[in-house]
Amino acid sequence: MKTLKYKNLSLFLLLSMLVFSCMNLEELNINPNGVDPASGHPNLLLPTVQTQLGQNVLNLGFGDLAGVMQHTQKDGWSSGHNDYDWGAQGQSWAPFYEALRTNDELLKKAEELNLPHHKALGLILKANLFGLVADLWGDAPFSQALKGELGGEDNLKPVYDSQKDIYMGVLADLETANQLLAGDAGSGGAIPATQDVYYQGDIMKWRKFANSLSLRYLMRISNKEAAMSKAGIEKIVGNPGQYPLILSPSDDARMNYIGASPADSWPSNTVYDKSTSGNYLRIKVCSTLIDALKRLGDPRIAVYAERITTPLMVEPDWKDDRDEIINGVRHVAQNIAEDYETNWGEELNLASDYIGLPPSSPAGGAYNLNPDLAQGTFNPHCSQLNPMYKDAVGALLQSRLMTASEVHFILAEAALKGWTVGDQKMHYEAAIKTSFESWKISASYDAYIKGGGKYNGTLEQLIEQKWISSWTAASEAWFDYRRTGLPKLTTGPYAKRQAIPLRFYYMRDEILLNPTNVNAAINGLEPTGFAAPDPKNSAWSKTWLLQGTAFPY
């Protein structure tokens, strides 16, 4: 029986080999469900690049960089998020270059088909992606990147352009994009609304996006190229007809989630991730942000966080180990509070409304006498995220690429520097107003701007408010922190270094595959006093952008 079975199997394999030997090998390598590059249209590529970029931006701003900037903390599996325990096997630029490769095909097809508006959109997406690569790593493949399909040693091991040159390239591409989009709409090639994830084919909004990104990068380099930054920002602001900007939330560059699968849903949702230790339960709002919002009486606290369900009260006169819930409040004996503080090195938080998880807390899942000591659990004595972050899709569950609030904050900072961009107070107040509009709490603006948000004309206030407004988009808060040292953040006791990191490590795979060029980039880094015991390739080494500026330390 076994012999017969093996003979039949051998005959099947032989026939299969004969059939396949008659087929052209090139035919076997064709994906029957894919788009033929020879006939593909940029409209088919555009939404792919947009969604890749949008997911990358949110993964940064709601992921580990939200931990770095102390918007959130995790109470389990938290070392990368809370403690900056990164390394050469951690963050990879592969998702960025994957999107850039697809975008490169979009640009090639736009050139081939003479579609200047598609080319402009490709240049804006390229600028945003390469700008992020330079922001996160420093020097990187740019001018010689995306040529691997051509073969050859140089194309497979591209040189690294300097961080400065990448920023210059980003600004040049955005200028070109604005000019292309200013052309006649009829000859530019229509962008179908159904293929444009961000703006549904609205060319004017794309122009505003391009010029607003230019403001971002001109301010980014302001400590190193002050004259260029000043001239560029003043040129844009001084000619609104030629350089329209995102000044209203209706023009924000945002990506909505559709919630049809785990891949296109909000990352902390409990619709697809039903685990009791999933992202929603693990992520807590950080005490740094909670305390700032409470100090200012900021109504955005209710948008970002949820009130605790059970306040704590310590009873000094109770006998040891007495622990009871009375009328919704947990009362504990003095010795329970003292034992907690001795074991974890931090005091109990007895607030009755919102309580954040401290940065790099040693207690983690046990914080504030959580009765369930497992990691990633519901904690009745610590604020969870607002319940809307359990959803897969929602009106406020968006990747926020560029907002009116950020633009006004940039212009307020430029005005503070004395540049000709309008009134600082006007832009500051507009920044907060548009933030409130974005989070659907406009009715609270008037009281806030007269209270906790009242203008005082300092950079400290401006950057703190920009940090608060950058919720779920914390990467921009990190980039601002690096060049200003604001807000003044203190690391927690378990942090890998007692300083906020400054960049991502170059990846081990890149070091192995392209050693000459990556080592040249590493040698251009400047270690700080917090880099050791890393070599120069450290999250605490300075790229060109920070070298010689004394910021943030």
N, C-alpha and C positions, 0 to 999 in steps of 0.2 A: 504493500500500500504506500509506504513512504517513498519507495523507488518511483512508483508511478507519479506521485505528487511532484517529486523533484524534476522528473522528465517533462511534465506539463509546464512547470514553472520555467524550465530552461527553454522550451519551445516558445513560450510567451515572450521571454526576454529577447530571443533571437529575432522573432517577427517584429518586435518593437524597434530593435536596432536597424532592421532592414527598412522599415517605414521611415524612421528619422534620418537614415543615411541618404534617402532620396530627396530630403528637404534642404533648402538653402539655409545655412546656419544663420544668415542675417535675418531670415524670416522668423526663426525661433526666438530671436532677441527683440522682436517687436511686441510691445505691450498692446494687445488687442483693445484694451479699454483706454489707452492713453491718447494724447493729442499729438499728431505728427508735427514735429517742429517746423517742417517745411510749409505746412498749411495753417499752423496755429495763429490765432489772432491775439493781440495784446489784451483784448477784453477778457480772454479766457485766463490770462495770467494775473491780471490786476487784483482780483479779490483774494487770490492765494497769497500774494505778497502782503496785502493789507492785513489779512488775518494773522499771518506769521509775525509781522511787526507788532500788531496789537497785542498778541499773546506774549511776545517777548517783553514788551513794555510793562504789562501787568504782572508778569512773573517776577520782574525786578521790583516793582513798586509795591506789590502786595506780598512779596516773598521775603528773601533774606535782607533786602535793603530796607524794608519796613522794620525789621529787627534792628539793623544798624542805626537807623534814625529814630528808634524808640517810639514808633507808632504802635507796634505790636510786639508781643513776646509769645513764645510757645512754652507750654508747661510740660512738654514731653518731646523727646527726640529733637532737641532744640539747639545743639551745639553750633550749627552753622548759622542759625537765625539769631540766637541770643548772644553767642560767645565769639563769633567771627572765627570759628575753628575751620578755616579754609586751607587750601593747599593746592599744589600743582595738579591734583586729581579732582579738583572741585569744579568751579565754574568754567564752562566752555563757551567759546565763541561760535561753535558749530551751528547753533540755530540762527545766528545772525548771518553767517556766510551762506547758509542754505537759502535763506530768504533773498540774499543778495544775488545768488546764482539765478534764481527764478526771475528776479527783477532785471538781471542783465539780459535775459532772453526777451523780456518785455521791451527793453530799450532797443535791442537789435531789430525786433520786428517793427517797432515804431519808426525807426530810421528807414527800414526797407520799404515800408508801406507809406512813408511820408505822412505820418500822423503826429504833428508837433505837440498837440495837447497830451497825447499818450506819452510822448517823450518827456514832457514837463512833469507829469505825474510820476513817471519812473525816476526822474532826477530828484524829486522831492523825497520819495521813498528811499532812494539810494543815500541821500544826504542824511536822513534821519537814522538809517541803519549804520552807516559808517561813522556818523557822529557819536552814536552810542558805543561802538567798538573803541573809538579813540577815548571817549570818556571813561570807559571801564578798564581798559588795559594800558593805554598809552600808545606807543608806536605799534604799528600793525600793517599787514599787507593792504595796500590801497591801489596805487597806480598799476601794479603788476599782479593784482589779485584777479581771481575768477578766470584764469587762463589754463587751468589744468587739463581741459579737454584737448588743448593743442599739443599736449605732450612735451617732452623735453625737460631737462633738468631745471632750467630757469623758471619754467612755468609751473612745475610741480613744487618748487621750493622758492616762492616769491620773496623778493626783498621786502623789508619793512620800511614804510614811509614814516617820517617823524610825526609825532602827535600834532605838532604845529602845522605841518604840510597837509595833514588830513583835514584839520579844521579849515585851512584855506581852501581846500578842494570842496568841502561841504558848503562854504559860503558862496563859492563860485557857481556851484551847481544850483543853489537856490536862486541866485540872481538870474541865471539863464532860464530857469523854470518860470520865474515871474514874467520875464520878457516873452517867452513862448506863449504863456497863457493870456497875455495882453493882446495877442493877435486876433484876427477875425475868427469868430466862433465857427462860422460856416466852413472855413478852410482848415480849421484845426483838427477836425475829426471828432465827432460827437462821442461823449463818454456815456454809455447806457446807464441809466439809473440803477438797473438791476445788477450791474456788475461793479458798482462803486459802493463799497461797504461803508465808507466814511461820509460821503457827501452826495450820493445819488446823482452824480454827474454835474453838480453845480461848480462850474469853472471858477467863478468869483471866490467861492469859499476855499478852493484849492490855492488861489493866489494869496489869500489871507493866511493860510497855513504856511505857505512857503516863506512869506515875509516875517511871520511871527517866529518861525524857526530861526531865521536869520538874526532876529533880536536875541533869541536865546543864546546863540553861539557867539555873537558879538559881546554879550555880557559875560559869557563864559571865559573869554580870553582877555577880559578888561584889566586884570592885574599884570598881564604880560605885554599886551599890545594896546595900551590905553588910548593912544592917539587914533589908531585904526578903529577901535571900539567906539569911541566918541563920534568920529566922523561918520561911521557906518550907521549908527543908531540915529544920529541927527538927520542924516540923509533920508532914511526911511520915514521917520516921523514928520519931517518937513515936507513931504510930497505924498499925501495920502491918496491922491488920484493914481499915481504911479505905483505906490506901495501900500495897498490896503492891508489892514491888520485885523486879527481876531479881537474884537472889542466887546462882543456880546456872546453869552453862552450859546445862542442859537448857531454860532459859527464855530464852536469848539470842535476840534478834531478828536472824535471819540469812536470807539468800536463797541457795538452792542454784542452781547452773547445771545445765541438763539436757543440754547438749552435742549437740543435734540439728542445729544449724546454726551458722555463725559468729556470728550475732546473739545466741545464747543459750549461748555457750561462754565459758570462761575466756579473758580477752583476750590472754594470752601463749601460748596453746596452739599446738602445731605440728601438730595434727590437720588443721586447716583452713588454717592459715598455714604452708605448707611452704617459704616463701622462706628462703634461706640467710642473709638479713639481716632476718629477722622479729623480732617483739617479744622472743621468748625469748632469742635471741642478743644482741640489743642491750642488754637490761636486765641489769645487774650489781648485786650487793649493794654498798652504799656502804661505804667504809672506816670511816666514822664509826660506823656500826652494828656492823660486824664487830669493830672494835677494842674497843668497849664490851662486846660479848658475850664476847670472849676475856678481857678484863680481869676480868670477873665469873665466868668459868667457866660461862657460861650455856648449858644444853643446847639452848635454842631455836635456837642457831646452825645445828644440823644440820637443823632444820625449815625454816629460811628459805633456807639457802645450801648449796652443794655444795663439797666440798673441791677444791682445785686438782688438776689431773692431773699437773703436772710442776713440781716445785720448781726454784728457781734457786740456783746457787752461783758466786760470783766467785773466780777463781783468779789471785792476784796474780803468780805466777811463770810463768804461761803467756805464750807469745809472742803478739804482736798478732793480733787477729781470730780466735783459735782459739775454736771454739764447737762443743761436742759433748754429746750425751746419753749418760750412762753410768749404767747401772742405774736408769733412770727419772728421773734428775736431770740437768738441763741445766747444764753447766759452761761458763762464758764467761771469756774473758781480761779482765784489768783494764781494758784500753783500751775494750772494748765497754761495760762498765758506766759508765766515765767519759764516753764519747761520748753515751750515753743521758741521763745526768744533765745534761750540758751542753746538749743539744738540747731537752730537755723541762722542765728546771728542777725535777725531782723525783727522789728517790733510788729505786733498785730496792728492791723488797720481797722479802726472801729467806726469808720464812716458809714452812713446809712443810705447813701445813694449810689455813687459810682466809685469803684475801687479798681485800680490797675495793677497788673503784675509787674513788679520792679524789674529793671534790666538785669539780665544775667543772674537771676535770683537763684540762690542755692536750694531753696525749698521746692521750686518747680511745681509738681502736682500737689504737693502738700501745703502750698502757700495759704497763709491766713487761716490755718486750722481746717483746711478742706477735709471733710470726714472720709472722703474716698481718696486714698493715697496713691492710687494707680496714676500713671502718666496719661495725659490726654483725656481727662474726664470733666464732667460738669462740676464747677466749683460754685457753691451758693454764696461764697464770701468774696468773689472776684468777678469783675465785669466780663461777660462774654461780648462778642461782637453783636451789633444790632441783629435781630432775628432775620432781617431780609437777606443777610449773607448766607443763610441756609438755602436760599433759592438757587435754582439753576439759571434763571433769567429774571431780569427786573429792570425797571426804568432807571435805577441808579447803579446797576451792576454793569459798569462799562470800563473799558480800558481808556484812560484819559491821556491822549498823546500831546495835546496842546490846548490850553484853555485861555479864555479871556482874562480870568483871574491872574494867571501867570504873566500874561502880557502886561497887564496894568502894574503888577509888582515889579517887573523889569523896568518899566518906564518910571515908576516911583523911585527906584534905586538910581536910575540915570539922572533924574532930577535932583536927587540928594547929592550926586557928584557935581552938580552945577551945570549939567548939559542941557541944551535947549530942546526940551521934549514936552514942555507943559508943566503944570503945577504938581508938585510932589503930593500934597494933601489930596488933590483931586484924584490922582491915579491910585493912591493908597486906599481911599474910600471906595473907588470903583472896583478895586481888586477884591475887597471884602464883599461888596454888594453883589458882584457877579459870582463869587463863591457861594454866597447864600442862595442866590437864584439857582445855581447848579444843583445844590442839595435840597431844593424845594422848601426853603425856610425864609423866603423873602420878607414875610411879615415881621420877623424878629430883627431885621436889619437896623431900623431907626433907633430902637432902644440900645442895641449893642454898640453902635457907632458913637453913641453919647455916653456909653458906660465903659465896659472892659476893653472895647476896641477903639476907644477915642484916640485920635491921632496925637502923637507926641514928637514926631519929626526925627526919630532916631533909627539908625540902621538895625539896631537890636530888635525894635518893635516890628519893623518891616519884614525882617527875615523870620522872626518868630511867627508872624501871621502867615507868611508864605509857606512855612513848614506845616502849620495847622491846615492850610488849604490844600496841601499836597497829599492828603489822605488817599491811599491806594495808588499814589504816584510818587512814592518816596524816593525814587532814584533822583528826581530833580532836587529834592531837599538835600540829598547826600552831596550832589555836585555843588550846591550852594554852600553847604557846610565846609567843603574842602577849600573854597576860595575866600570864605569870610570868617571861619571859625564859629559860626552861629547857626542855630542856637547853641549855647554852651552846654554840651552834653557830658555827663559823667558815666564812665563805664561801670558795669557791675562787678561783683567779686569773682565770678567765674569766667570773665572775659579772657580770651587768649592773650591779649595785651591790654594794658591800662591806657588805651587810646583808641579812638575811632579809626578803623582802617581807611586807606586812601585809594585803593585800586584792587583789581583782581589779579591773581597770579597768572603768569603764562602757563599753559597746560603742559603736562608731561609729554603727551603725544606730539605736540608741536616741537618741544625741545628735542625729542628723539628723531623726528622726521625732517625738521628744518633747522638743524642746530646752528649753522653759521649765522643765519639771519636773526634767529630769536636771541642768540647770545649777544649779538651786537646791540639789540634793543635792551636786553637786560643790563648790559654794561653802561647804557645811557641813563639808567635809573639812579636816583640819589637816595641811599638809605637814610632813615631817620633813627633817632635813639631808640625807637620801639621796634625796629626791624629785626634785630637779633633775637633768636639764633638763626633766623632765615639768612640766606645770602641776599644779594641785591633783589632777586626775584621774590619780593615780599609784598604783602598787602599794606605794609607800612613804609614802603619806599615811594619817593616822589617822582612823578612824571614831569615832563617839561612844563606843564601847566602850573605846577606848584613850586618848581625849583626857583629859589631866589626871592620868593614872595613872603616868607615867614608865616604863611598860612597853611593849614589851620594850627600847626605847631612846628 
